[in-house]
Amino acid sequence: QVRLVESGGGLVQAGDSLRLSCAASERTFKSMGWFRQAPGKEREFVAAISWSGDNTDYADSVKGRFTISRDNSKSSVYLQMNSLKPEDTAVYYCAATGSVGSVWYVTTRRYEYNYWGQGTQVTVSS
């Protein structure tokens, strides 16, 4: 059974940092990403990374503050979040596209992600 399990969320103050982790049951997932959903809003793309790690993509709202990385030997993907803002408050979801495709492929499109974790809450107070 495919599983994605997030961890690392919490309550922090504006300007603080957090590191989210996602442990996957598969090492061969190609594009993996992070999405987030704030109350009353649509789930939105945050960051994504190819299997090779060479290609990444970020939402404009997090560029320069968030960094996505992965360790395929541990079947894990990470999201380092610095300079957090109250508007970053949301449930953060880890997602994976699947095992088929190029190792360099990365996508921001939500519909291409077939597997999702349960989410981890990040709350940033002002």
Salt bridges, closest charged atoms under 4 A:
GLU44 OE2 - ARG36 NE 2.68
ASP60 OD1 - LYS63 NZ 3.23
ASP88 OD1 - ARG36 NH1 2.94
ASP88 OD2 - ARG65 NH1 2.75
GLU112 OE2 - ARG109 NE 2.41
